[in-house]
Amino acid sequence: MGKVIAVANQKGGVGKTTTCVNLAASLAATKRKVLLIDLDPQGNATMGSGIDKYSVDNTAYELLVDEKSFDEVVYKDTNGKYDLIAGNGDVTAAEIKLMEFFAREIRLRNALAPVKGDYDFIFIDCPPSLNMLTVNAMSAADSVLVPMQCEYYALEGLTALMDTISKLGAMVNPGLHIEGILRTMYDPRNRLSNDVSDQLKQHFGEKVYRTVIPRNVRLAEAPSFGAPAMYYDKSSAGAKAYLALAGEIIRRAEQHEQVEQA
């Protein structure tokens, strides 16, 4: 069965969408079958995948609210070589409409159930807030990947996020756990970055990925060309960092599988 990972942080601007797009592309480049679900009404992951959010016929709204089949809503021709369920402003309406439904917290989980085994990895780009879309993502996910900047406010926000994950786990998904904590926009010359990084490793140990994502102009430029960094500039530090992260995630998944089989 595929691994479903929600990429979440209640704080905005920490690199959630950048991580979703570039990590999905990096894993797809290793011949893994990858699906990216854009649950953020801003639709940035959709645009960054080379799909025009203004002209798509179907989005996560149609999957969650209209109950269209997965095959009707999935896009298979993205610039990142992964499959995509698009997002745009319609997804905001989905959050409101979901309140009318019974078992509204698990509609995404139910929609993914028939196709989960078709993918090695499914990533969900969550909105930067705790709403019904985020709850759906958390109930569908096996784990949560947390991108964060190494700064004081981000550390405070991480505490709140951990509390949220714990509560949601208890309510809708008892198996939910932290997949890993990813340090983004990292500048090793910054003393505060290094201090916060040390605190993260002290508190979360092996949950903190060894790979760090540096501040990188190419990572910031790539979305305007509708492509992940590895297809925009494969030699850039950002593209290389996400390829390294993909390798780390694959190794962790294989080690976990070996432990379970033993």
C-alpha positions in Angstrom: 0.0 0.0 0.0 1.1 3.6 -0.7 2.3 5.9 2.0 0.1 8.9 2.5 2.0 11.9 3.9 0.3 15.2 4.8 2.7 18.2 4.5 1.5 20.6 7.1 2.4 23.6 9.2 -0.1 26.1 10.7 2.4 28.8 10.0 2.5 30.1 6.4 5.5 30.8 4.3 7.6 27.9 5.6 8.0 26.0 2.3 5.1 23.5 2.3 4.2 23.8 -1.3 7.8 24.0 -2.5 8.5 20.8 -0.5 5.4 19.1 -2.0 6.2 19.9 -5.6 10.0 19.3 -5.4 9.8 16.2 -3.3 7.1 14.6 -5.4 9.2 15.3 -8.6 12.4 14.0 -7.0 10.7 10.7 -5.9 9.0 10.4 -9.3 12.5 10.7 -10.9 13.5 7.6 -8.9 10.7 5.7 -10.7 8.4 5.8 -7.8 4.7 6.3 -8.5 3.7 9.6 -6.9 0.4 11.5 -6.4 0.2 15.1 -5.2 -3.1 16.5 -3.8 -3.4 20.3 -3.7 -5.8 21.1 -0.8 -4.7 24.7 -0.6 -7.2 27.1 -2.2 -4.3 29.2 -3.4 -3.5 26.5 -5.9 0.2 27.1 -5.8 1.1 23.4 -6.0 -1.1 23.1 -9.1 0.6 26.1 -10.9 4.1 24.8 -9.8 3.3 21.5 -11.5 2.6 23.2 -14.8 -1.2 23.0 -14.6 -3.2 26.2 -15.0 -5.4 26.4 -11.9 -7.8 28.9 -13.7 -8.6 26.5 -16.5 -8.9 23.1 -14.7 -12.3 21.4 -15.0 -11.9 19.3 -11.9 -10.2 19.9 -8.5 -10.2 18.5 -5.0 -13.7 20.1 -4.7 -15.2 17.6 -7.2 -13.5 14.7 -5.4 -14.6 15.7 -1.9 -18.0 17.3 -2.5 -19.4 16.0 -5.9 -17.9 12.6 -5.3 -16.6 12.3 -8.8 -14.4 9.3 -9.3 -10.6 9.5 -8.8 -10.0 8.9 -12.6 -12.2 11.9 -13.4 -10.3 14.4 -11.3 -6.7 13.2 -11.6 -4.2 15.0 -14.0 -1.4 12.7 -15.3 0.5 15.2 -17.5 2.3 17.4 -15.0 5.7 18.9 -15.5 7.0 17.0 -12.4 6.2 13.5 -13.9 3.8 12.8 -11.0 0.0 12.7 -10.9 -2.0 15.6 -9.5 -5.4 16.4 -8.0 -5.6 20.2 -8.6 -6.6 22.9 -6.2 -7.9 26.5 -6.7 -10.3 28.9 -5.2 -13.1 26.3 -5.5 -11.5 24.4 -2.7 -12.5 27.2 -0.3 -16.1 26.4 -1.1 -15.4 22.7 -0.5 -14.5 23.5 3.1 -18.0 25.2 3.6 -19.9 22.4 1.8 -18.2 19.7 3.8 -19.9 21.0 6.9 -23.2 19.7 5.5 -22.1 16.1 5.2 -22.1 13.2 7.6 -18.6 11.7 8.2 -17.2 14.9 6.7 -13.8 14.3 8.3 -13.0 11.1 6.4 -14.2 12.0 2.8 -10.7 12.3 1.5 -9.7 9.0 3.2 -12.6 7.2 1.6 -11.9 8.8 -1.9 -8.3 7.6 -1.8 -9.0 4.1 -0.5 -9.5 2.5 -3.9 -6.3 4.0 -5.4 -3.9 4.0 -2.4 -2.2 0.8 -3.5 -1.5 2.3 -7.0 1.0 4.7 -5.6 4.3 4.5 -3.6 3.8 8.0 -2.1 0.8 10.3 -1.9 1.5 13.9 -0.7 -1.2 16.3 0.5 -0.4 20.0 0.4 -2.4 21.4 3.4 -3.6 24.9 3.8 -1.8 27.0 6.4 -4.6 26.8 8.9 -6.6 24.2 10.9 -9.8 23.8 9.0 -12.0 21.0 7.6 -9.6 20.5 4.7 -6.6 20.0 7.0 -8.7 17.6 9.2 -9.5 15.6 6.0 -5.8 15.5 5.1 -4.8 14.4 8.6 -7.5 11.7 8.7 -6.4 10.3 5.3 -2.6 10.5 6.1 -0.4 7.8 7.6 2.0 10.6 8.8 2.8 14.3 8.8 5.9 15.9 7.3 6.5 19.3 8.9 8.6 21.9 7.0 9.8 24.7 9.2 12.2 27.6 9.2 14.8 27.6 12.0 13.5 30.7 13.8 11.9 31.4 17.1 8.3 31.8 16.0 8.5 28.7 14.0 9.6 26.8 17.1 6.6 28.1 18.9 4.3 27.1 16.1 5.7 23.6 16.1 4.5 23.1 19.6 1.0 24.1 18.6 1.1 21.8 15.6 2.3 18.8 17.7 -0.7 19.4 19.9 -3.0 19.6 16.9 -1.7 16.3 15.5 -2.1 14.6 18.8 -5.7 15.7 19.2 -6.6 14.9 15.6 -5.0 11.5 15.9 -7.1 10.8 19.0 -10.3 11.8 17.2 -10.1 10.6 13.6 -6.8 8.7 13.0 -5.2 6.9 15.9 -2.2 5.8 13.8 -1.2 9.4 12.8 2.4 10.2 13.6 5.2 12.6 12.6 7.0 11.4 9.5 9.8 14.0 9.9 10.7 17.6 10.5 12.3 19.3 7.5 14.5 22.4 8.0 13.7 24.8 5.1 15.2 28.1 3.9 18.3 27.3 6.0 21.2 29.6 6.3 24.1 28.1 8.2 25.7 31.5 8.6 22.8 32.6 10.8 23.5 31.9 14.5 19.8 31.7 15.4 19.2 29.1 12.6 21.9 26.9 14.1 20.6 27.4 17.6 17.0 26.4 16.6 18.4 23.5 14.5 20.3 22.2 17.6 17.1 22.5 19.7 15.1 20.6 17.1 17.6 17.7 17.1 17.7 17.7 20.8 13.9 17.4 21.2 13.0 15.3 18.2 16.1 13.3 17.5 15.9 11.1 14.4 12.6 12.7 13.4 14.6 15.6 12.1 15.8 14.9 8.6 19.5 15.1 8.0 18.9 16.9 4.8 18.4 20.6 5.1 16.8 22.8 2.3 18.9 26.0 1.8 17.7 29.4 0.8 17.9 29.2 -3.0 17.0 31.6 -5.7 16.3 28.8 -8.2 13.7 27.2 -5.8 11.9 30.5 -5.7 12.1 31.1 -9.5 11.0 27.6 -10.6 7.2 27.9 -9.8 6.9 30.9 -12.2 8.0 28.5 -15.0 5.5 25.9 -13.9 8.2 23.3 -13.1 9.9 21.7 -10.1 13.5 23.0 -9.5 15.1 19.8 -10.9 13.6 20.5 -14.3 14.3 24.2 -14.1 17.9 24.0 -12.9 19.0 20.5 -11.9 22.4 21.7 -10.8 21.0 24.2 -8.3 21.5 23.7 -4.6 17.7 23.5 -4.0 17.2 20.8 -6.6 20.1 18.7 -5.2 18.7 19.1 -1.6 15.3 17.8 -2.5 16.9 14.8 -4.4 18.9 14.1 -1.3 15.7 14.3 0.8 13.9 11.9 -1.5 16.8 9.4 -1.0 16.5 9.8 2.8 12.8 9.2 2.7 13.2 6.1 0.6 15.9 4.7 3.0 13.7 5.4 6.0 10.7 3.7 4.3 12.8 0.6 3.5 14.2 0.4 7.0 10.7 0.6 8.4 9.5 -2.1 6.1 12.4 -4.4 7.2 11.6 -3.8 10.8 8.0 -4.7 10.3 8.8 -7.8 8.4 11.3 -8.9 11.1 
